Amino acid sequence: MSDHKPTRLSEEIARLVVAFAERPVRLREILEVTHNSGYILLLVLLDLPFCTPLPLPGLSTPFGTVVALIGIRLTLRQRPWLPQRLLDVQLPPKFFPAFLTATRRLVCGIEHFLRPRWTGLLDIGILHHLYGAVIVVCGVLLLLPLPIPFTNALPALTVIFLAAAMLERDGYFIVAGLLLFTITLGYFALLYFGGATVLHGVQQWRGHHS
């Protein structure tokens, strides 16, 4: 029996910090450095900037597109793939190492709770269609340019929980991610129906005063 342990998420990020300390970075290079878990790790890295209450203008659309595309491939149980144009996107040379360093500190904290358990939720192939579909929906929600608190954070956290669960084989985080997805859908439904009610009320008020 092999004593080899899979590389932890924080260790993968540490490798990225060393590899891209002083130069511009392209998405394809991130995937090359983290070849064993590249696309799943990329999901974590792309969603971490959105874990704030307020939306991040300018980032949600391109990052949401990448998340949705990876999710589609996972839904189909196919090897993740991105168009060459997206793979050649260049990230800021100074921002990326600083972001990775901050990310690694956060991930180290999360890893205290991550461990292999309820691994059956990761071993049942058909369930991966569900996980991929959830990631697709979250990517689409990130694409929406909504200047409303938590409209980025909730779908981003859902993806992070599921991706971390896949990397560390933690079924608890799968369940937590699915619960958070349910909350996310409820929040967006509340915004939709609440907004429709407010808009209808405004239209009625304008009609009475016109």
C-alpha positions as CSV (number, residue, x, y, z in Angstrom):
1,M,0.0,0.0,0.0
2,S,1.4,3.4,-1.0
3,D,2.0,6.1,1.7
4,H,1.9,8.8,-0.9
5,K,-0.6,11.5,0.1
6,P,-2.3,13.7,-2.4
7,T,-1.1,17.3,-2.6
8,R,-3.2,19.6,-0.5
9,L,-4.8,22.7,-1.9
10,S,-2.6,25.1,0.1
11,E,0.5,23.3,-1.3
12,E,-0.7,23.6,-4.8
13,I,-1.2,27.4,-4.3
14,A,2.3,27.6,-2.7
15,R,3.7,26.1,-5.9
16,L,1.9,28.8,-8.0
17,V,3.3,31.6,-5.8
18,V,6.8,30.3,-6.5
19,A,6.2,29.7,-10.2
20,F,4.7,33.1,-10.9
21,A,6.3,35.4,-8.5
22,E,7.7,38.0,-10.9
23,R,6.0,37.8,-14.3
24,P,2.6,37.9,-16.0
25,V,0.5,34.8,-15.7
26,R,-1.8,33.1,-18.2
27,L,-4.6,30.7,-17.3
28,R,-2.9,27.9,-19.3
29,E,0.2,28.2,-17.2
30,I,-1.7,27.8,-14.0
31,L,-3.2,24.6,-15.4
32,E,0.2,23.3,-16.5
33,V,1.7,23.9,-13.1
34,T,-1.2,22.2,-11.3
35,H,-1.7,19.5,-13.9
36,N,-3.3,16.9,-11.5
37,S,-6.0,19.2,-10.1
38,G,-5.7,22.2,-12.4
39,Y,-9.3,22.9,-13.4
40,I,-10.8,22.2,-10.0
41,L,-8.1,24.4,-8.3
42,L,-8.9,27.1,-10.9
43,L,-12.5,27.0,-9.8
44,V,-11.4,27.9,-6.3
45,L,-9.0,30.6,-7.4
46,L,-11.6,32.3,-9.7
47,D,-14.3,32.3,-7.0
48,L,-12.3,33.4,-4.0
49,P,-12.3,37.1,-5.1
50,F,-16.1,37.1,-4.9
51,C,-16.3,36.0,-1.2
52,T,-17.2,39.5,-0.1
53,P,-20.7,40.9,0.4
54,L,-20.5,43.4,-2.4
55,P,-20.2,42.4,-6.1
56,L,-16.9,43.0,-8.0
57,P,-17.6,44.9,-11.2
58,G,-15.6,43.9,-14.3
59,L,-14.6,40.4,-13.0
60,S,-17.9,38.6,-12.6
61,T,-18.6,38.2,-16.3
62,P,-15.2,36.7,-17.5
63,F,-14.7,34.6,-14.4
64,G,-18.3,33.5,-14.4
65,T,-17.9,32.4,-18.0
66,V,-14.9,30.2,-17.1
67,V,-16.7,28.7,-14.1
68,A,-19.7,27.9,-16.2
69,L,-17.6,26.3,-19.0
70,I,-15.7,24.1,-16.6
71,G,-19.0,23.1,-14.9
72,I,-20.5,22.1,-18.3
73,R,-17.7,19.7,-18.9
74,L,-18.0,18.3,-15.4
75,T,-21.7,17.8,-15.9
76,L,-21.0,15.8,-19.0
77,R,-18.4,13.8,-17.1
78,Q,-15.8,14.9,-19.7
79,R,-12.3,16.3,-19.2
80,P,-12.5,20.0,-18.4
81,W,-11.7,22.2,-21.3
82,L,-11.5,25.9,-22.1
83,P,-11.2,27.8,-25.4
84,Q,-7.7,28.9,-26.4
85,R,-8.8,32.5,-26.2
86,L,-9.6,32.1,-22.5
87,L,-6.5,30.1,-21.8
88,D,-4.4,32.9,-23.1
89,V,-6.0,35.5,-20.8
90,Q,-3.1,37.3,-19.0
91,L,-3.4,38.1,-15.3
92,P,-1.7,41.1,-13.7
93,P,1.9,40.2,-12.7
94,K,1.9,41.9,-9.3
95,F,-1.7,41.2,-8.3
96,F,-1.6,37.5,-8.8
97,P,1.2,36.5,-6.4
98,A,-0.2,38.9,-3.7
99,F,-3.7,37.4,-4.3
100,L,-2.3,33.8,-4.1
101,T,-0.5,34.6,-0.8
102,A,-3.6,35.9,0.8
103,T,-5.6,33.0,-0.7
104,R,-3.2,30.5,0.7
105,R,-3.7,31.8,4.2
106,L,-7.4,31.5,3.8
107,V,-7.2,28.0,2.4
108,C,-4.9,26.9,5.2
109,G,-7.8,27.8,7.6
110,I,-10.3,25.9,5.5
111,E,-8.1,22.9,5.3
112,H,-8.4,22.4,9.1
113,F,-12.0,21.3,8.4
114,L,-11.3,19.3,5.2
115,R,-10.5,15.6,5.3
116,P,-11.6,12.4,3.4
117,R,-15.0,11.4,4.7
118,W,-18.3,10.3,3.2
119,T,-16.2,9.6,0.2
120,G,-19.1,7.6,-1.4
121,L,-20.5,11.0,-2.4
122,L,-17.3,11.5,-4.5
123,D,-17.1,7.9,-5.8
124,I,-20.7,7.6,-7.2
125,G,-20.1,8.8,-10.8
126,I,-23.7,9.9,-11.5
127,L,-23.6,12.4,-8.7
128,H,-20.9,14.3,-10.5
129,H,-23.5,15.2,-13.1
130,L,-25.3,17.0,-10.3
131,Y,-22.2,18.7,-9.0
132,G,-21.3,19.9,-12.4
133,A,-24.8,21.2,-13.0
134,V,-24.7,23.2,-9.8
135,I,-21.3,24.7,-10.8
136,V,-22.8,25.7,-14.2
137,V,-25.8,27.5,-12.6
138,C,-23.4,29.3,-10.1
139,G,-21.2,30.4,-13.1
140,V,-24.3,31.8,-14.8
141,L,-25.4,33.6,-11.7
142,L,-21.9,35.2,-11.4
143,L,-22.4,36.4,-15.0
144,L,-25.4,38.5,-14.0
145,P,-24.4,42.2,-13.5
146,L,-26.4,42.7,-10.4
147,P,-25.2,45.5,-8.0
148,I,-26.8,43.8,-5.1
149,P,-25.0,42.4,-2.0
150,F,-24.3,38.7,-1.9
151,T,-25.2,38.0,-5.5
152,N,-21.6,37.1,-6.2
153,A,-20.7,35.7,-2.8
154,L,-23.3,33.0,-2.5
155,P,-22.7,31.3,-5.9
156,A,-18.9,31.7,-5.4
157,L,-18.9,30.1,-2.0
158,T,-21.0,27.2,-3.4
159,V,-18.5,26.5,-6.1
160,I,-15.6,26.8,-3.6
161,F,-17.2,24.3,-1.2
162,L,-17.8,21.8,-4.1
163,A,-14.4,22.2,-5.6
164,A,-12.7,21.9,-2.2
165,A,-14.7,18.7,-1.6
166,M,-13.6,17.2,-4.9
167,L,-9.9,18.1,-4.2
168,E,-9.9,16.7,-0.6
169,R,-12.6,14.0,-1.1
170,D,-14.8,15.5,1.7
171,G,-18.4,14.5,1.5
172,Y,-19.3,16.9,4.3
173,F,-18.3,19.8,2.1
174,I,-20.4,18.3,-0.8
175,V,-23.4,18.4,1.5
176,A,-22.6,21.9,2.7
177,G,-22.1,23.1,-0.9
178,L,-25.5,21.7,-1.9
179,L,-27.2,23.3,1.1
180,L,-25.6,26.6,0.2
181,F,-26.7,26.2,-3.4
182,T,-30.3,25.8,-2.1
183,I,-29.9,29.0,-0.1
184,T,-28.4,30.7,-3.2
185,L,-31.4,29.8,-5.3
186,G,-33.8,31.0,-2.6
187,Y,-32.0,34.3,-2.4
188,F,-32.1,34.9,-6.1
189,A,-35.8,33.8,-6.2
190,L,-36.5,36.4,-3.5
191,L,-34.7,39.1,-5.5
192,Y,-36.6,38.2,-8.6
193,F,-40.1,38.0,-7.1
194,G,-39.5,40.9,-4.7
195,G,-38.2,43.0,-7.6
196,A,-41.1,42.1,-9.7
197,T,-43.5,43.1,-6.9
198,V,-41.8,46.4,-6.3
199,L,-41.8,47.2,-10.1
200,H,-45.5,46.4,-10.3
201,G,-46.1,48.7,-7.4
202,V,-44.2,51.5,-8.9
203,Q,-46.0,51.1,-12.2
204,Q,-49.4,51.2,-10.4
205,W,-48.3,54.3,-8.4
206,R,-47.2,56.1,-11.6
207,G,-50.5,55.1,-13.3
208,H,-52.5,56.6,-10.5
209,H,-50.5,59.9,-10.6
210,S,-50.3,60.3,-14.4
